[in-house]
Amino acid sequence: MRCMILLATGAVGLESVATEELRGLGLAPAEPVLPGILRLRRPVGGGDLAAACRARTVDDLYLEIWAGDRDGLRRRLAAPTWVVAGEVLAAHRDVLAASGRRPRGRIKTTCFLHGAHRGHGGHGQADLRRQDVELRMARQLRAAYPAWRLEPERPDAEFVAFVSGRSAILALRLTDPGFRHRHYLRAPGALSPTVAAALVRLSRPGPRDRLLDPCCGGGTILLERAQAGPYLELLGGDQSPEAVEVARLNFGNRHRPWQLHVWDARALPLAPASVNRVISNLPFGVQISASGGVAAFAAACLREAQRVLEPQGRAVFLWPRDVVVAVPELLAPEARLSFDLAGQAVVASVWVRRSDRD
């Protein structure tokens, strides 16, 4: 039996966080193979796939079918058919069955094409085009499996080509959109749940946590912290009553104890040193406005975080990379990760609250 190779995708720049989580789930160490794509260093079996499906910091999981360069991909696309290894299809069926679904022969083909390599004909044309790749893949699969039909809107199997620079990978997606979106109701400016889970891991969660998200929106960060293990309390609030109502609906009767409030994150109704974790995705000034400007709003939020954090408490804040924020003196920098979020360059900064005597 051939070995199955697992791929995990996520935000470009957060690969180290996903690698740590996958290792904690008992999987082999992973290594980046393309931007935002990790490959486990050893083959996986059914138990590994079940463990990987518990990961919360990756967007999707795939089984690798082939890997090579662009020339090799062109040769594969020229073949009349594309036969997929039986164990790969069986693993896909098992993952579908675990979520209460079964394959019905509805397929989709997708090509993610980055860093187009120019051809050698002197006309400056890219040697691969996304739509051409998708069409050829679909034709090959239908030639090999005549009962399959192309249904891009409701597929139960998606075959994907990743192409970046000179490298190329063909894979079968194991996860559906619910894996990365979690079926949360979304408030304007909502953070990706997988990125929220990464921010939670950067905070080093523990059972003593009293976690505050002062700009909680629909509650994504709080919900991801609830999934990360025991805690004492979850506190959140937002200036938008509508966003707070979305958060309440997302929580329902789960994950207590929690509190949600309508408030101004720059003047919190909380006592000094009353929480030991603060995690927040601050307004970028695009979908959600930041009164006084993004930099001034973020600086005021950090001052409040310093006030309400107990000594040695941790704060994790996300904001645009090009925004320069004045950081209060008792927040000592611990880590900084730059990554891409929906096409925007952002930075996640981790701070530790020093003692007033330091």
C-alpha positions in Angstrom: 0.0 0.0 0.0 1.3 3.4 -0.9 2.0 5.9 1.9 -0.4 8.8 2.4 1.1 12.3 2.8 -0.8 14.9 4.8 -0.8 18.6 3.9 -2.1 21.4 6.1 -2.8 24.9 4.9 -3.1 28.2 6.8 -2.1 31.8 6.9 1.3 32.6 5.4 3.5 33.5 8.4 1.7 31.4 11.0 3.2 28.1 9.9 5.2 27.8 13.2 2.0 28.0 15.3 0.3 25.3 13.2 3.4 23.1 13.4 3.4 23.3 17.1 -0.3 22.3 17.4 0.0 19.4 15.0 3.0 18.1 17.0 0.9 18.4 20.2 -1.8 16.3 18.6 0.7 13.5 18.3 1.5 13.9 14.6 4.9 14.0 13.0 6.8 17.3 12.7 5.7 19.3 9.7 7.8 21.4 7.4 6.8 24.3 5.0 6.8 23.1 1.4 5.0 26.1 -0.2 3.9 29.4 1.3 1.1 28.6 3.8 1.4 24.8 3.2 2.9 22.3 5.6 3.7 18.7 4.9 4.0 16.1 7.6 7.5 14.5 7.6 6.2 10.9 7.8 3.3 9.1 6.2 -0.1 9.1 8.0 -2.7 6.5 8.7 -6.4 6.6 9.7 -5.6 7.5 13.4 -3.4 10.4 12.3 -6.1 11.8 10.0 -8.6 11.7 12.9 -6.1 13.5 15.1 -5.3 16.1 12.4 -9.1 16.8 12.1 -8.9 18.2 15.7 -6.5 20.9 14.7 -7.8 24.5 15.0 -5.0 26.6 13.6 -5.1 25.2 10.0 -7.6 26.2 7.4 -7.7 22.9 5.5 -6.3 19.4 5.4 -5.3 17.6 2.1 -3.9 14.3 1.0 -1.0 14.8 -1.3 -1.3 12.9 -4.6 1.7 14.2 -6.5 4.5 16.7 -6.0 7.1 18.0 -8.4 7.9 21.1 -10.6 5.9 23.1 -13.1 7.3 21.0 -16.0 6.2 17.8 -14.3 2.8 19.3 -13.8 2.5 20.2 -17.4 3.3 16.6 -18.4 0.7 15.2 -15.9 -1.9 17.6 -17.3 -1.2 16.3 -20.8 -2.0 12.7 -19.9 -5.4 11.3 -20.9 -6.6 10.3 -17.4 -5.8 10.8 -13.8 -6.2 7.7 -11.6 -6.2 8.4 -7.8 -4.7 5.8 -5.4 -7.4 3.7 -3.8 -6.2 4.4 -0.2 -6.4 8.1 -0.8 -10.1 7.8 -2.0 -10.8 5.4 0.9 -9.3 7.9 3.4 -11.4 10.6 1.9 -14.5 8.5 2.3 -13.7 7.8 6.0 -13.3 11.5 6.7 -16.6 12.2 5.0 -18.3 9.4 7.0 -16.9 10.8 10.3 -18.8 14.0 9.6 -22.0 12.2 8.5 -21.5 12.6 4.7 -20.7 10.2 1.9 -19.3 10.8 -1.6 -21.8 11.0 -4.4 -19.4 11.5 -7.3 -19.7 15.3 -7.3 -16.3 16.8 -7.9 -14.6 20.2 -8.2 -11.2 21.1 -9.4 -9.3 24.2 -8.2 -5.9 25.7 -9.0 -4.1 28.1 -6.7 -1.5 29.8 -8.9 1.1 32.1 -7.3 4.4 33.5 -8.7 3.7 32.8 -12.3 6.7 31.6 -14.2 7.1 33.0 -17.7 7.4 30.8 -20.7 10.4 30.7 -23.0 8.6 31.7 -26.1 9.6 35.3 -25.8 6.0 36.6 -25.6 5.9 37.0 -21.8 2.9 34.7 -21.4 2.6 32.6 -18.3 3.2 28.9 -18.9 0.2 27.9 -16.8 -3.2 29.4 -16.5 -5.5 28.7 -13.6 -8.7 27.9 -15.6 -6.7 25.7 -18.1 -5.3 23.7 -15.2 -8.7 23.2 -13.6 -10.3 22.2 -16.9 -7.6 19.7 -17.7 -7.8 18.2 -14.2 -11.6 17.8 -14.6 -11.3 16.1 -18.0 -8.7 13.7 -16.7 -10.7 12.7 -13.7 -13.9 12.2 -15.6 -12.1 10.1 -18.2 -10.9 7.8 -15.4 -14.1 7.9 -13.4 -17.1 8.2 -15.9 -19.6 8.2 -13.1 -18.2 11.4 -11.5 -19.7 14.7 -12.5 -18.4 18.2 -12.2 -20.5 20.2 -9.6 -18.4 23.2 -8.4 -21.2 24.5 -6.2 -21.9 21.3 -4.2 -18.9 19.0 -4.5 -18.1 16.2 -2.1 -14.6 15.8 -3.5 -12.3 18.7 -4.4 -9.0 18.1 -6.3 -6.5 21.0 -6.0 -3.4 22.1 -7.8 -1.0 24.3 -5.8 1.6 26.1 -7.9 4.1 28.5 -6.5 7.3 29.5 -8.3 8.7 26.4 -9.8 7.0 24.0 -7.4 3.7 22.2 -7.8 1.5 19.9 -5.8 -1.7 18.0 -6.6 -3.9 17.0 -3.6 -7.4 15.9 -2.5 -9.1 18.2 0.1 -10.2 16.3 3.2 -12.0 19.1 5.0 -15.1 21.2 4.0 -15.6 24.9 4.6 -17.1 24.2 8.0 -13.7 23.0 9.3 -12.2 26.5 9.1 -15.3 28.6 9.5 -16.7 26.6 12.5 -20.2 27.6 11.5 -20.0 30.8 13.6 -22.2 33.7 13.0 -20.0 36.5 11.7 -20.0 40.1 12.8 -18.5 42.8 10.5 -14.7 42.6 10.5 -14.8 39.1 12.0 -11.4 37.3 12.4 -10.8 34.0 10.8 -11.4 31.3 13.5 -8.1 29.6 12.6 -6.2 32.9 13.1 -8.1 33.4 16.4 -7.0 29.9 17.5 -3.4 30.8 16.6 -3.6 34.0 18.8 -5.0 31.9 21.6 -2.0 29.5 21.4 0.4 32.5 21.4 -1.1 33.6 24.8 0.0 30.3 26.4 -3.5 29.3 27.7 -3.8 27.8 31.1 -6.5 26.7 33.6 -6.2 29.9 35.6 -7.1 32.1 32.7 -9.4 35.1 33.1 -9.3 36.1 29.5 -10.4 39.5 28.2 -11.1 40.4 24.6 -11.9 44.2 24.7 -12.9 44.3 21.0 -14.6 41.0 20.8 -16.9 41.5 17.8 -18.8 38.2 17.3 -16.7 36.5 19.9 -14.5 34.4 17.7 -11.4 34.7 19.9 -13.4 33.9 23.1 -14.9 30.9 21.4 -11.6 29.6 20.3 -10.2 30.0 23.8 -13.2 28.1 25.1 -12.0 25.2 22.9 -8.4 25.4 24.0 -8.8 23.9 27.5 -10.0 24.8 31.0 -10.2 28.4 32.2 -11.8 30.5 35.0 -13.7 33.0 33.0 -14.1 34.6 29.6 -14.8 38.4 29.4 -15.6 40.2 26.2 -17.1 43.4 24.9 -17.5 45.7 21.9 -18.6 49.2 21.1 -21.2 47.7 18.8 -24.4 46.3 20.4 -25.1 44.3 17.2 -21.7 42.6 17.4 -22.2 41.7 21.1 -25.6 40.2 20.2 -23.9 38.1 17.5 -21.4 36.9 20.2 -24.2 36.0 22.5 -25.8 33.9 19.8 -22.5 32.2 19.1 -22.1 31.3 22.7 -25.7 30.3 23.4 -25.7 28.3 26.6 -22.2 26.9 26.1 -18.8 27.5 27.6 -19.8 29.2 30.8 -18.7 31.2 32.8 -18.6 34.1 30.4 -19.6 37.7 30.3 -20.3 40.0 27.3 -20.7 43.8 27.5 -21.2 46.8 25.3 -18.3 49.1 26.2 -15.5 51.3 25.1 -12.2 49.3 25.0 -10.3 52.5 25.9 -12.1 52.8 29.3 -13.0 49.4 30.6 -15.3 48.9 33.6 -12.8 46.4 35.1 -10.6 46.6 38.2 -6.8 46.9 37.9 -5.0 43.5 37.7 -8.3 41.7 37.3 -7.4 39.5 34.3 -4.3 37.5 33.3 -4.8 37.2 29.6 -5.8 39.8 27.0 -6.3 38.8 23.3 -7.8 41.1 20.7 -8.0 41.8 17.0 -8.1 45.6 17.0 -10.1 47.6 14.5 -8.1 48.1 11.2 -10.2 51.2 10.3 -11.6 49.5 7.2 -14.7 47.5 8.0 -14.7 48.7 11.6 -13.7 52.3 12.3 -11.3 53.3 15.0 -12.2 56.6 16.6 -9.2 58.9 16.5 -7.3 56.7 14.1 -6.0 53.1 14.3 -2.7 54.0 16.0 -4.3 56.2 18.7 -7.1 53.7 19.3 -4.6 50.8 19.6 -2.4 52.7 22.0 -5.3 53.5 24.2 -6.3 49.8 24.2 -2.8 48.8 25.2 -2.8 51.3 28.1 -6.1 49.7 29.4 -4.6 46.2 28.9 -1.6 47.2 31.0 -4.0 48.5 33.7 -6.3 45.4 33.9 -3.5 42.8 33.5 -2.0 41.2 36.6 1.8 41.1 36.7 3.2 38.4 34.4 -0.1 38.3 32.5 0.1 38.1 28.7 -1.5 40.3 26.0 -1.7 39.4 22.3 -2.8 42.1 19.9 -3.4 42.0 16.2 -3.2 45.2 14.0 -1.9 46.3 10.5 1.8 46.0 10.1 2.2 49.5 8.8 0.6 51.0 11.9 3.1 52.3 14.6 1.6 52.0 18.1 2.9 53.6 21.2 3.3 50.8 23.7 3.1 51.5 27.5 6.3 50.9 29.4 5.1 48.0 31.6 4.3 45.8 28.6 7.5 44.0 27.7 7.6 42.4 24.2 7.9 38.7 24.1 7.2 37.7 20.4 6.1 39.2 17.1 4.7 37.4 14.1 4.1 39.0 10.8 1.7 37.3 8.4 -0.8 37.8 5.6 -4.5 38.1 6.5 -6.9 38.3 3.6 -4.3 40.1 1.5 -3.3 42.5 4.2 0.0 42.5 6.0 -0.6 42.3 9.8 1.4 41.7 12.9 0.5 39.7 16.1 2.5 41.0 19.0 2.8 39.2 22.4 3.5 41.3 25.5 4.1 40.3 29.2 2.9 42.7 31.9 5.8 43.6 34.1 5.4 44.4 37.8 4.9 48.1 38.8 8.2 47.7 40.7 10.2 46.6 37.7 
